[in-house]
Protein backbone atom coordinates (compact mmCIF):
# COMPACT_ATOMS: atom_id res chain seq x y z
CA UNK A 1 0.00 0.00 0.00
CA UNK A 2 1.46 3.28 -1.11
CA UNK A 3 0.32 6.12 1.10
CA UNK A 4 0.32 9.72 0.02
CA UNK A 5 -1.73 12.15 2.04
CA UNK A 6 -4.39 14.03 0.10
CA UNK A 7 -3.98 17.77 -0.25
CA UNK A 8 -6.65 18.62 2.31
CA UNK A 9 -4.81 16.61 4.98
CA UNK A 10 -1.55 18.33 4.16
CA UNK A 11 -3.27 21.71 4.48
CA UNK A 12 -4.79 20.72 7.84
CA UNK A 13 -1.39 19.52 9.10
CA UNK A 14 1.26 21.68 7.44
CA UNK A 15 3.74 20.78 10.18
CA UNK A 16 3.81 17.08 9.26
CA UNK A 17 6.75 15.82 7.18
CA UNK A 18 5.70 13.14 4.66
CA UNK A 19 8.86 12.92 2.55
CA UNK A 20 12.00 14.82 1.59
CA UNK A 21 11.49 15.65 -2.12
CA UNK A 22 14.19 18.32 -1.95
CA UNK A 23 16.91 15.64 -1.61
CA UNK A 24 19.61 16.29 -4.19
CA UNK A 25 21.10 12.80 -4.11
CA UNK A 26 19.32 9.55 -5.00
CA UNK A 27 18.32 8.52 -1.50
CA UNK A 28 15.51 7.20 0.66
CA UNK A 29 14.81 7.16 4.40
CA UNK A 30 14.15 3.76 5.93
CA UNK A 31 12.30 3.90 9.25
CA UNK A 32 11.33 1.24 11.78
CA UNK A 33 8.48 1.59 14.28
CA UNK A 34 7.47 0.03 17.60
CA UNK A 35 10.83 -1.31 18.82
CA UNK A 36 13.26 -1.94 20.15
CA UNK A 37 12.77 -5.68 20.68
CA UNK A 38 15.43 -8.17 21.64
CA UNK A 39 14.16 -10.68 19.08
CA UNK A 40 14.03 -8.44 15.98
CA UNK A 41 16.03 -5.22 16.37
CA UNK A 42 19.51 -6.83 16.41
CA UNK A 43 18.65 -8.77 13.24
CA UNK A 44 17.51 -5.53 11.54
CA UNK A 45 20.72 -3.81 12.56
CA UNK A 46 22.81 -6.65 11.14
CA UNK A 47 20.94 -6.46 7.82
CA UNK A 48 21.40 -2.70 7.62
CA UNK A 49 25.12 -3.11 8.29
CA UNK A 50 25.33 -5.78 5.59
CA UNK A 51 24.07 -3.30 3.00
CA UNK A 52 25.74 -0.19 4.41
CA UNK A 53 22.34 1.36 5.10
CA UNK A 54 21.34 3.87 7.77
CA UNK A 55 17.85 4.18 9.20
CA UNK A 56 15.72 5.90 11.82
CA UNK A 57 14.09 3.87 14.59
CA UNK A 58 10.90 5.34 16.07
CA UNK A 59 10.92 3.71 19.49
CA UNK A 60 8.28 3.19 22.12
CA UNK A 61 9.33 4.47 25.51
CA UNK A 62 8.11 1.33 27.25
CA UNK A 63 10.22 -0.81 24.93
CA UNK A 64 13.32 1.30 25.47
CA UNK A 65 12.76 0.93 29.21
CA UNK A 66 12.53 -2.85 28.82
CA UNK A 67 15.30 -3.22 26.23
CA UNK A 68 17.95 -0.55 26.93
CA UNK A 69 20.75 -2.62 25.41
CA UNK A 70 19.01 -2.80 22.05
CA UNK A 71 18.31 0.94 22.19
CA UNK A 72 21.99 1.68 22.80
CA UNK A 73 22.86 -0.74 20.00
CA UNK A 74 20.80 1.32 17.53
CA UNK A 75 22.68 4.48 18.45
CA UNK A 76 26.10 2.82 18.61
CA UNK A 77 25.60 1.44 15.08
CA UNK A 78 25.16 4.98 13.78
CA UNK A 79 21.40 5.15 13.29
CA UNK A 80 18.92 7.80 14.39
CA UNK A 81 16.12 7.38 16.92
CA UNK A 82 12.73 9.02 17.25
CA UNK A 83 9.91 9.16 19.78
CA UNK A 84 6.90 6.94 18.94
CA UNK A 85 5.17 7.70 22.29
CA UNK A 86 5.54 5.67 25.47
CA UNK A 87 2.57 3.31 25.12
CA UNK A 88 1.59 3.51 21.42
CA UNK A 89 -1.22 5.86 22.28
CA UNK A 90 -3.87 6.83 19.73
CA UNK A 91 -4.49 10.52 19.24
CA UNK A 92 -8.10 9.99 18.32
CA UNK A 93 -10.19 9.43 21.44
CA UNK A 94 -7.60 10.82 23.86
CA UNK A 95 -7.36 14.32 25.28
CA UNK A 96 -4.61 16.64 24.16
CA UNK A 97 -3.03 16.57 27.63
CA UNK A 98 -3.02 12.75 27.89
CA UNK A 99 -1.60 12.44 24.38
CA UNK A 100 1.22 14.93 24.93
CA UNK A 101 2.06 13.46 28.34
CA UNK A 102 2.62 10.05 26.74
CA UNK A 103 5.22 11.52 24.37
CA UNK A 104 6.83 13.53 27.16
CA UNK A 105 7.12 10.36 29.24
CA UNK A 106 8.78 8.60 26.31
CA UNK A 107 11.23 11.49 25.97
CA UNK A 108 12.67 10.53 29.35
CA UNK A 109 14.01 7.39 27.65
CA UNK A 110 14.44 8.56 24.03
CA UNK A 111 16.83 11.41 23.25
CA UNK A 112 15.41 12.82 20.02
CA UNK A 113 13.55 15.79 18.55
CA UNK A 114 11.78 13.48 16.08
CA UNK A 115 8.26 12.17 16.69
CA UNK A 116 6.02 9.78 14.78
CA UNK A 117 2.37 9.57 15.90
CA UNK A 118 1.22 5.95 16.32
CA UNK A 119 -1.16 4.92 13.52
CA UNK A 120 -0.62 8.41 12.03
CA UNK A 121 -3.76 9.42 13.91
CA UNK A 122 -3.80 12.72 15.75
CA UNK A 123 -5.95 15.82 15.95
CA UNK A 124 -4.95 19.30 14.73
CA UNK A 125 -4.58 20.50 18.33
CA UNK A 126 -2.40 17.54 19.26
CA UNK A 127 -0.26 18.14 16.18
CA UNK A 128 0.08 21.84 16.95
CA UNK A 129 1.37 21.25 20.48
CA UNK A 130 3.64 18.38 19.51
CA UNK A 131 5.10 20.55 16.77
CA UNK A 132 6.14 23.12 19.37
CA UNK A 133 8.48 20.54 20.89
CA UNK A 134 9.32 18.06 18.14
CA UNK A 135 9.61 17.47 14.38
CA UNK A 136 6.66 15.37 13.24
CA UNK A 137 7.68 12.63 10.80
CA UNK A 138 5.08 10.69 8.82
CA UNK A 139 5.68 8.53 5.72
CA UNK A 140 4.71 8.04 2.11
CA UNK A 141 5.55 4.35 1.59
CA UNK A 142 4.03 1.85 4.01
CA UNK A 143 5.30 -1.73 3.76
CA UNK A 144 2.40 -3.11 5.83
CA UNK A 145 4.77 -5.74 7.20
CA UNK A 146 2.63 -5.89 10.35
CA UNK A 147 -0.40 -7.26 8.48
CA UNK A 148 -1.02 -11.00 8.28
CA UNK A 149 -3.48 -10.25 5.47
CA UNK A 150 -0.64 -9.38 3.12
CA UNK A 151 1.83 -11.85 1.62
CA UNK A 152 5.55 -11.55 2.09
CA UNK A 153 5.96 -10.80 -1.61
CA UNK A 154 3.18 -8.24 -1.39
CA UNK A 155 5.11 -6.50 1.36
CA UNK A 156 8.13 -6.18 -0.93
CA UNK A 157 5.99 -4.86 -3.77
CA UNK A 158 4.42 -2.25 -1.51
CA UNK A 159 7.86 -0.69 -1.21
CA UNK A 160 9.78 -1.28 -4.43
CA UNK A 161 6.98 -0.24 -6.79
CA UNK A 162 6.99 3.28 -5.38
CA UNK A 163 10.65 4.02 -4.72
CA UNK A 164 11.74 7.55 -5.46
CA UNK A 165 14.21 10.06 -4.05
CA UNK A 166 13.23 11.46 -0.68
CA UNK A 167 10.70 8.76 0.18
CA UNK A 168 10.14 7.87 3.83
CA UNK A 169 9.57 4.11 4.10
CA UNK A 170 8.02 2.35 7.11
CA UNK A 171 8.91 -1.10 8.43
CA UNK A 172 8.44 -2.45 11.97
CA UNK A 173 11.05 -4.09 14.22
CA UNK A 174 8.30 -5.89 16.15
CA UNK A 175 7.29 -9.50 16.73
CA UNK A 176 4.04 -8.92 14.89
CA UNK A 177 5.92 -7.96 11.73
CA UNK A 178 8.60 -10.63 11.94
CA UNK A 179 7.28 -12.98 9.23
CA UNK A 180 6.97 -10.31 6.54
CA UNK A 181 9.93 -8.23 7.69
CA UNK A 182 12.47 -11.04 7.54
CA UNK A 183 11.46 -11.79 3.97
CA UNK A 184 10.93 -8.24 2.74
CA UNK A 185 13.73 -6.19 4.25
CA UNK A 186 16.67 -8.03 2.63
CA UNK A 187 14.95 -7.91 -0.75
CA UNK A 188 14.16 -4.22 -0.44
CA UNK A 189 17.75 -3.51 0.57
CA UNK A 190 18.98 -5.52 -2.43
CA UNK A 191 16.73 -3.49 -4.74
CA UNK A 192 17.89 -0.20 -3.24
CA UNK A 193 21.51 -1.19 -3.72
CA UNK A 194 20.90 -2.39 -7.28
CA UNK A 195 19.15 0.88 -8.18
CA UNK A 196 21.87 2.97 -6.50
CA UNK A 197 19.76 4.45 -3.72
CA UNK A 198 21.51 5.63 -0.58
CA UNK A 199 19.68 4.83 2.68
CA UNK A 200 19.92 7.80 5.03
CA UNK A 201 18.85 8.45 8.59
CA UNK A 202 16.62 11.44 9.34
CA UNK A 203 18.51 14.38 10.83
CA UNK A 204 16.63 17.63 11.46
Phi and psi restraints in degrees (value plus and minus 20) as a CYANA .aco file:
   2 UNK   PHI    -109.3   -69.3
   2 UNK   PSI     111.0   151.0
   3 UNK   PHI    -139.4   -99.4
   3 UNK   PSI     100.0   140.0
   4 UNK   PHI    -152.1  -112.1
   4 UNK   PSI     100.3   140.3
   5 UNK   PHI     -83.9   -43.9
   5 UNK   PSI     115.4   155.4
   6 UNK   PHI     -84.2   -44.2
   6 UNK   PSI     140.8   180.8
   7 UNK   PHI     -78.2   -38.2
   7 UNK   PSI     -57.2   -17.2
   8 UNK   PHI     -88.0   -48.0
   8 UNK   PSI     -50.6   -10.6
   9 UNK   PHI     -89.5   -49.5
   9 UNK   PSI     -63.0   -23.0
  10 UNK   PHI     -82.7   -42.7
  10 UNK   PSI     -54.8   -14.8
  11 UNK   PHI     -91.4   -51.4
  11 UNK   PSI     -55.9   -15.9
  12 UNK   PHI     -88.9   -48.9
  12 UNK   PSI     -52.3   -12.3
  13 UNK   PHI    -146.5  -106.5
  13 UNK   PSI      47.2    87.2
  14 UNK   PHI     -86.7   -46.7
  14 UNK   PSI     -35.5     4.5
  15 UNK   PHI    -103.6   -63.6
  15 UNK   PSI     -29.6    10.4
  16 UNK   PHI    -101.5   -61.5
  16 UNK   PSI     118.5   158.5
  17 UNK   PHI    -124.4   -84.4
  17 UNK   PSI      95.7   135.7
  18 UNK   PHI    -118.6   -78.6
  18 UNK   PSI     -46.5    -6.5
  19 UNK   PHI    -186.4  -146.4
  19 UNK   PSI     159.5   199.5
  20 UNK   PHI    -146.4  -106.4
  20 UNK   PSI      50.0    90.0
  21 UNK   PHI     -86.1   -46.1
  21 UNK   PSI     -34.6     5.4
  22 UNK   PHI    -101.4   -61.4
  22 UNK   PSI     -21.9    18.1
  23 UNK   PHI     -75.8   -35.8
  23 UNK   PSI     111.4   151.4
  24 UNK   PHI    -110.0   -70.0
  24 UNK   PSI     -41.9    -1.9
  25 UNK   PHI    -122.5   -82.5
  25 UNK   PSI     139.2   179.2
  26 UNK   PHI     -94.5   -54.5
  26 UNK   PSI      79.2   119.2
  27 UNK   PHI    -169.6  -129.6
  27 UNK   PSI     137.0   177.0
  28 UNK   PHI    -153.9  -113.9
  28 UNK   PSI     149.5   189.5
  29 UNK   PHI    -144.1  -104.1
  29 UNK   PSI      80.2   120.2
  30 UNK   PHI     -95.0   -55.0
  30 UNK   PSI     116.2   156.2
  31 UNK   PHI    -153.2  -113.2
  31 UNK   PSI     131.9   171.9
  32 UNK   PHI    -150.9  -110.9
  32 UNK   PSI     109.3   149.3
  33 UNK   PHI    -127.8   -87.8
  33 UNK   PSI     137.4   177.4
  34 UNK   PHI      61.6   101.6
  34 UNK   PSI     -22.2    17.8
  35 UNK   PHI    -108.1   -68.1
  35 UNK   PSI    -183.3  -143.3
  36 UNK   PHI    -101.6   -61.6
  36 UNK   PSI     135.9   175.9
  37 UNK   PHI    -149.7  -109.7
  37 UNK   PSI     125.6   165.6
  38 UNK   PHI     -90.3   -50.3
  38 UNK   PSI     -45.5    -5.5
  39 UNK   PHI    -101.7   -61.7
  39 UNK   PSI     -49.9    -9.9
  40 UNK   PHI    -135.3   -95.3
  40 UNK   PSI     -62.6   -22.6
  41 UNK   PHI     -77.6   -37.6
  41 UNK   PSI     -64.9   -24.9
  42 UNK   PHI     -80.9   -40.9
  42 UNK   PSI     -56.7   -16.7
  43 UNK   PHI     -83.7   -43.7
  43 UNK   PSI     -63.6   -23.6
  44 UNK   PHI     -79.5   -39.5
  44 UNK   PSI     -65.8   -25.8
  45 UNK   PHI     -81.4   -41.4
  45 UNK   PSI     -60.3   -20.3
  46 UNK   PHI     -83.6   -43.6
  46 UNK   PSI     -61.2   -21.2
  47 UNK   PHI     -85.1   -45.1
  47 UNK   PSI     -61.9   -21.9
  48 UNK   PHI     -81.9   -41.9
  48 UNK   PSI     -63.0   -23.0
  49 UNK   PHI     -81.4   -41.4
  49 UNK   PSI     -60.1   -20.1
  50 UNK   PHI     -78.9   -38.9
  50 UNK   PSI     -53.6   -13.6
  51 UNK   PHI    -125.1   -85.1
  51 UNK   PSI     -13.3    26.7
  52 UNK   PHI      44.2    84.2
  52 UNK   PSI      13.3    53.3
  53 UNK   PHI    -122.8   -82.8
  53 UNK   PSI     125.0   165.0
  54 UNK   PHI    -130.1   -90.1
  54 UNK   PSI     134.9   174.9
  55 UNK   PHI    -170.1  -130.1
  55 UNK   PSI     154.1   194.1
  56 UNK   PHI    -142.4  -102.4
  56 UNK   PSI     107.6   147.6
  57 UNK   PHI    -126.5   -86.5
  57 UNK   PSI      93.2   133.2
  58 UNK   PHI    -108.9   -68.9
  58 UNK   PSI      83.6   123.6
  59 UNK   PHI    -115.9   -75.9
  59 UNK   PSI     129.2   169.2
  60 UNK   PHI    -107.1   -67.1
  60 UNK   PSI     114.5   154.5
  61 UNK   PHI     -77.0   -37.0
  61 UNK   PSI     -60.0   -20.0
  62 UNK   PHI     -85.5   -45.5
  62 UNK   PSI     -52.2   -12.2
  63 UNK   PHI     -96.0   -56.0
  63 UNK   PSI     -55.4   -15.4
  64 UNK   PHI     -84.4   -44.4
  64 UNK   PSI     -59.5   -19.5
  65 UNK   PHI     -82.0   -42.0
  65 UNK   PSI     -58.2   -18.2
  66 UNK   PHI    -103.2   -63.2
  66 UNK   PSI     -47.1    -7.1
  67 UNK   PHI    -149.8  -109.8
  67 UNK   PSI      42.5    82.5
  68 UNK   PHI     -84.3   -44.3
  68 UNK   PSI     -50.2   -10.2
  69 UNK   PHI     -85.6   -45.6
  69 UNK   PSI     -62.0   -22.0
  70 UNK   PHI     -87.3   -47.3
  70 UNK   PSI     -55.8   -15.8
  71 UNK   PHI     -83.1   -43.1
  71 UNK   PSI     -66.0   -26.0
  72 UNK   PHI     -85.0   -45.0
  72 UNK   PSI     -54.0   -14.0
  73 UNK   PHI     -81.3   -41.3
  73 UNK   PSI     -61.8   -21.8
  74 UNK   PHI     -76.9   -36.9
  74 UNK   PSI     -69.2   -29.2
  75 UNK   PHI     -87.0   -47.0
  75 UNK   PSI     -64.4   -24.4
  76 UNK   PHI     -85.3   -45.3
  76 UNK   PSI     -43.7    -3.7
  77 UNK   PHI    -106.0   -66.0
  77 UNK   PSI     -18.8    21.2
  78 UNK   PHI      72.0   112.0
  78 UNK   PSI      -3.1    36.9
  79 UNK   PHI    -117.3   -77.3
  79 UNK   PSI     147.8   187.8
  80 UNK   PHI    -118.0   -78.0
  80 UNK   PSI     137.5   177.5
  81 UNK   PHI    -144.2  -104.2
  81 UNK   PSI     135.9   175.9
  82 UNK   PHI    -160.7  -120.7
  82 UNK   PSI     145.2   185.2
  83 UNK   PHI    -113.1   -73.1
  83 UNK   PSI     100.1   140.1
  84 UNK   PHI    -131.7   -91.7
  84 UNK   PSI       4.1    44.1
  85 UNK   PHI      63.7   103.7
  85 UNK   PSI     151.5   191.5
  86 UNK   PHI    -103.0   -63.0
  86 UNK   PSI     -64.9   -24.9
  87 UNK   PHI    -140.2  -100.2
  87 UNK   PSI      -3.1    36.9
  88 UNK   PHI      41.9    81.9
  88 UNK   PSI      27.1    67.1
  89 UNK   PHI     -92.9   -52.9
  89 UNK   PSI     122.7   162.7
  90 UNK   PHI    -108.3   -68.3
  90 UNK   PSI     116.0   156.0
  91 UNK   PHI     -88.8   -48.8
  91 UNK   PSI     -64.3   -24.3
  92 UNK   PHI     -86.8   -46.8
  92 UNK   PSI     108.7   148.7
  93 UNK   PHI      71.0   111.0
  93 UNK   PSI     -21.6    18.4
  94 UNK   PHI    -140.8  -100.8
  94 UNK   PSI     128.1   168.1
  95 UNK   PHI     -87.9   -47.9
  95 UNK   PSI     139.3   179.3
  96 UNK   PHI     -78.0   -38.0
  96 UNK   PSI     -65.1   -25.1
  97 UNK   PHI     -84.5   -44.5
  97 UNK   PSI     -63.9   -23.9
  98 UNK   PHI     -84.3   -44.3
  98 UNK   PSI     -59.5   -19.5
  99 UNK   PHI     -85.5   -45.5
  99 UNK   PSI     -69.0   -29.0
 100 UNK   PHI     -85.0   -45.0
 100 UNK   PSI     -59.6   -19.6
 101 UNK   PHI     -80.4   -40.4
 101 UNK   PSI     -54.6   -14.6
 102 UNK   PHI     -86.8   -46.8
 102 UNK   PSI     -58.2   -18.2
 103 UNK   PHI     -90.7   -50.7
 103 UNK   PSI     -59.8   -19.8
 104 UNK   PHI     -84.2   -44.2
 104 UNK   PSI     -57.1   -17.1
 105 UNK   PHI     -84.2   -44.2
 105 UNK   PSI     -62.7   -22.7
 106 UNK   PHI     -81.7   -41.7
 106 UNK   PSI     -53.3   -13.3
 107 UNK   PHI     -85.8   -45.8
 107 UNK   PSI     -36.2     3.8
 108 UNK   PHI     -90.3   -50.3
 108 UNK   PSI     -39.6     0.4
 109 UNK   PHI    -132.8   -92.8
 109 UNK   PSI     -39.9     0.1
 110 UNK   PHI    -139.7   -99.7
 110 UNK   PSI      95.8   135.8
 111 UNK   PHI    -111.8   -71.8
 111 UNK   PSI      71.4   111.4
 112 UNK   PHI    -182.0  -142.0
 112 UNK   PSI     131.2   171.2
 113 UNK   PHI    -119.5   -79.5
 113 UNK   PSI     -12.7    27.3
 114 UNK   PHI    -118.6   -78.6
 114 UNK   PSI     119.6   159.6
 115 UNK   PHI    -154.2  -114.2
 115 UNK   PSI     120.3   160.3
 116 UNK   PHI    -146.0  -106.0
 116 UNK   PSI     100.6   140.6
 117 UNK   PHI     -88.9   -48.9
 117 UNK   PSI     108.1   148.1
 118 UNK   PHI     -74.7   -34.7
 118 UNK   PSI     117.3   157.3
 119 UNK   PHI      45.8    85.8
 119 UNK   PSI     -23.3    16.7
 120 UNK   PHI      47.7    87.7
 120 UNK   PSI       0.1    40.1
 121 UNK   PHI    -130.4   -90.4
 121 UNK   PSI      92.5   132.5
 122 UNK   PHI    -174.7  -134.7
 122 UNK   PSI     139.8   179.8
 123 UNK   PHI    -110.7   -70.7
 123 UNK   PSI     142.3   182.3
 124 UNK   PHI     -76.0   -36.0
 124 UNK   PSI     -59.2   -19.2
 125 UNK   PHI     -87.6   -47.6
 125 UNK   PSI     -60.9   -20.9
 126 UNK   PHI     -83.0   -43.0
 126 UNK   PSI     -62.3   -22.3
 127 UNK   PHI     -83.5   -43.5
 127 UNK   PSI     -61.2   -21.2
 128 UNK   PHI     -81.7   -41.7
 128 UNK   PSI     -64.7   -24.7
 129 UNK   PHI     -92.8   -52.8
 129 UNK   PSI     -61.5   -21.5
 130 UNK   PHI     -78.6   -38.6
 130 UNK   PSI     -59.6   -19.6
 131 UNK   PHI     -86.1   -46.1
 131 UNK   PSI     -40.5    -0.5
 132 UNK   PHI     -92.2   -52.2
 132 UNK   PSI     -38.7     1.3
 133 UNK   PHI    -137.6   -97.6
 133 UNK   PSI     -44.8    -4.8
 134 UNK   PHI    -158.7  -118.7
 134 UNK   PSI     149.4   189.4
 135 UNK   PHI    -117.8   -77.8
 135 UNK   PSI     105.3   145.3
 136 UNK   PHI    -113.3   -73.3
 136 UNK   PSI      95.4   135.4
 137 UNK   PHI    -128.9   -88.9
 137 UNK   PSI     102.0   142.0
 138 UNK   PHI    -125.7   -85.7
 138 UNK   PSI    -155.4  -115.4
 139 UNK   PHI    -185.7  -145.7
 139 UNK   PSI     144.8   184.8
 140 UNK   PHI    -151.0  -111.0
 140 UNK   PSI     -23.7    16.3
 141 UNK   PHI    -150.8  -110.8
 141 UNK   PSI      98.3   138.3
 142 UNK   PHI    -132.3   -92.3
 142 UNK   PSI      97.1   137.1
 143 UNK   PHI     -89.8   -49.8
 143 UNK   PSI     -48.5    -8.5
 144 UNK   PHI      40.0    80.0
 144 UNK   PSI      14.3    54.3
 145 UNK   PHI     -84.0   -44.0
 145 UNK   PSI     -40.4    -0.4
 146 UNK   PHI     -96.3   -56.3
 146 UNK   PSI     -32.7     7.3
 147 UNK   PHI    -114.0   -74.0
 147 UNK   PSI     103.9   143.9
 148 UNK   PHI     -96.6   -56.6
 148 UNK   PSI     -28.0    12.0
 149 UNK   PHI    -102.9   -62.9
 149 UNK   PSI     -26.8    13.2
 150 UNK   PHI    -133.4   -93.4
 150 UNK   PSI     122.5   162.5
 151 UNK   PHI     -95.9   -55.9
 151 UNK   PSI     143.8   183.8
 152 UNK   PHI     -83.4   -43.4
 152 UNK   PSI     -59.7   -19.7
 153 UNK   PHI     -87.8   -47.8
 153 UNK   PSI     -56.5   -16.5
 154 UNK   PHI     -82.2   -42.2
 154 UNK   PSI     -55.3   -15.3
 155 UNK   PHI     -82.8   -42.8
 155 UNK   PSI     -62.9   -22.9
 156 UNK   PHI     -82.4   -42.4
 156 UNK   PSI     -66.2   -26.2
 157 UNK   PHI     -82.2   -42.2
 157 UNK   PSI     -55.7   -15.7
 158 UNK   PHI     -76.5   -36.5
 158 UNK   PSI     -49.0    -9.0
 159 UNK   PHI    -113.9   -73.9
 159 UNK   PSI     -75.4   -35.4
 160 UNK   PHI     -89.5   -49.5
 160 UNK   PSI     -45.9    -5.9
 161 UNK   PHI     -88.5   -48.5
 161 UNK   PSI     -38.7     1.3
 162 UNK   PHI    -141.9  -101.9
 162 UNK   PSI      -3.5    36.5
 163 UNK   PHI     -81.9   -41.9
 163 UNK   PSI     117.3   157.3
 164 UNK   PHI    -184.2  -144.2
 164 UNK   PSI     139.7   179.7
 165 UNK   PHI     -79.8   -39.8
 165 UNK   PSI     113.4   153.4
 166 UNK   PHI      69.8   109.8
 166 UNK   PSI     -23.2    16.8
 167 UNK   PHI     -86.0   -46.0
 167 UNK   PSI     122.6   162.6
 168 UNK   PHI    -124.4   -84.4
 168 UNK   PSI      99.0   139.0
 169 UNK   PHI    -131.0   -91.0
 169 UNK   PSI     116.3   156.3
 170 UNK   PHI    -130.6   -90.6
 170 UNK   PSI     104.6   144.6
 171 UNK   PHI    -140.9  -100.9
 171 UNK   PSI     158.5   198.5
 172 UNK   PHI    -154.5  -114.5
 172 UNK   PSI     106.8   146.8
 173 UNK   PHI    -114.0   -74.0
 173 UNK   PSI      43.3    83.3
 174 UNK   PHI    -148.8  -108.8
 174 UNK   PSI     140.3   180.3
 175 UNK   PHI     -82.3   -42.3
 175 UNK   PSI     -57.2   -17.2
 176 UNK   PHI     -80.1   -40.1
 176 UNK   PSI     -54.0   -14.0
 177 UNK   PHI    -112.0   -72.0
 177 UNK   PSI     -23.3    16.7
 178 UNK   PHI     -74.0   -34.0
 178 UNK   PSI     -66.7   -26.7
 179 UNK   PHI     -77.1   -37.1
 179 UNK   PSI     -72.3   -32.3
 180 UNK   PHI     -92.9   -52.9
 180 UNK   PSI     -59.9   -19.9
 181 UNK   PHI     -80.6   -40.6
 181 UNK   PSI     -65.8   -25.8
 182 UNK   PHI     -87.7   -47.7
 182 UNK   PSI     -43.5    -3.5
 183 UNK   PHI    -105.2   -65.2
 183 UNK   PSI     -65.5   -25.5
 184 UNK   PHI     -98.0   -58.0
 184 UNK   PSI     -62.8   -22.8
 185 UNK   PHI     -79.2   -39.2
 185 UNK   PSI     -68.1   -28.1
 186 UNK   PHI     -79.9   -39.9
 186 UNK   PSI     -57.0   -17.0
 187 UNK   PHI     -91.9   -51.9
 187 UNK   PSI     -56.4   -16.4
 188 UNK   PHI     -86.4   -46.4
 188 UNK   PSI     -62.8   -22.8
 189 UNK   PHI     -83.4   -43.4
 189 UNK   PSI     -58.4   -18.4
 190 UNK   PHI     -82.9   -42.9
 190 UNK   PSI     -61.4   -21.4
 191 UNK   PHI     -85.6   -45.6
 191 UNK   PSI     -63.5   -23.5
 192 UNK   PHI     -80.2   -40.2
 192 UNK   PSI     -63.0   -23.0
 193 UNK   PHI     -85.6   -45.6
 193 UNK   PSI     -63.7   -23.7
 194 UNK   PHI     -82.0   -42.0
 194 UNK   PSI     -57.1   -17.1
 195 UNK   PHI    -113.3   -73.3
 195 UNK   PSI      -9.4    30.6
 196 UNK   PHI      43.8    83.8
 196 UNK   PSI      17.0    57.0
 197 UNK   PHI    -109.0   -69.0
 197 UNK   PSI     119.3   159.3
 198 UNK   PHI    -113.4   -73.4
 198 UNK   PSI     114.9   154.9
 199 UNK   PHI    -117.1   -77.1
 199 UNK   PSI      94.2   134.2
 200 UNK   PHI    -129.6   -89.6
 200 UNK   PSI     135.0   175.0
 201 UNK   PHI    -109.1   -69.1
 201 UNK   PSI     139.1   179.1
 202 UNK   PHI    -106.2   -66.2
 202 UNK   PSI     104.3   144.3
 203 UNK   PHI    -152.5  -112.5
 203 UNK   PSI      91.3   131.3
